[in-house]
């Protein structure tokens, strides 16, 4: 049985989590978002078709990478990797005070639905003042990557959207960095 080209040739995205920062030399950064709030530091790097999120609080660092290829990332601090397939949720504690909650969904849309999603999400990015980059690869594949950040006193929420016209790929992720109350003694 031969699989349809759309299934064989589709990009595979993965999420990698680290207990350490990753040097920017591993990435082709297009834009950045920085937040310093309530004793936590956060930085997001927006790449063509992917992103890196770094959250630091009380000496604990959490880094999330969503990319089509995570094989060349460093081993130092690596916690886990997950393939972004269908719908997935993941929760991971980092030290006593930080929990990272992830939700991911990837879809392959027909051309007309992909175009509607592309237009809707780029309009959302403009209206909400989210960071986004639109690009066309050398092979003519059109894409957009969006990061929208909401800060709260004890949480930081990040929604990302990565769309690629090749096979109508739409990857949506939500990452919640949650600061847990200090343990009572």
C-alpha positions, 0 to 999 in steps of 0.5 A, a space after each residue: 500500500 502506498 501512502 499519499 504524498 501528503 502523509 509521506 512528505 509532511 513536516 514533523 514538528 517536535 517539542 524539546 524541553 530543557 532545564 537550561 538556556 540554549 545559546 542563540 547560535 543554534 537558531 536563525 532568530 527573526 524576532 524577539 519578545 522579552 518580559 520581565 515581570 514579578 521576578 520572572 524573566 521571559 524571552 521568546 525567539 520567533 523563527 521561520 516555522 518554529 520558536 524558542 521560549 525561555 522562562 527563568 524564576 528564582 534560578 530555575 530556567 525552562 526552555 521550550 523549543 518547537 521546531 521541525 528538526 530538534 536533532 542538532 540541539 545540545 544534550 545539556 539540560 535536555 529533559 524530554 522531547 515529544 512529537 507534535 502529532 494530532 492533539 497532545 498535552 504535556 505537563 512538567 515540573 521544573 524544581 519546586 516552583 515552576 510547572 510548564 503546561 503544554 497543549 499542541 495541535 497540528 492539522 493538515 488543511 485543504 488549500 481553501 481552509 488553509 488560506 482562511 486560517 492563514 488570513 484569520 490568524 495574521 489578522 488576529 496577530 495584527 489586532 492583538 499586537 502579537 509578534 509575527 513573521 510572514 515568509 516565503 521559502 526558496 521553494 515557494 512555500 509560504 508561511 507565517 509564525 506568530 507568538 502571542 504572550 499574556 503575562 499574569 502575576 503568577 503565570 505567563 501564557 504563550 500561544 503560538 501558531 506556525 502555518 506552512 502552505 506546503 500540505 496546509 500545515 497549521 500547528 497551534 501550541 499553548 504554553 503556560 509557565 506557572 509559578 507555584 506558591 512557596 512551600 510552607 515550612 
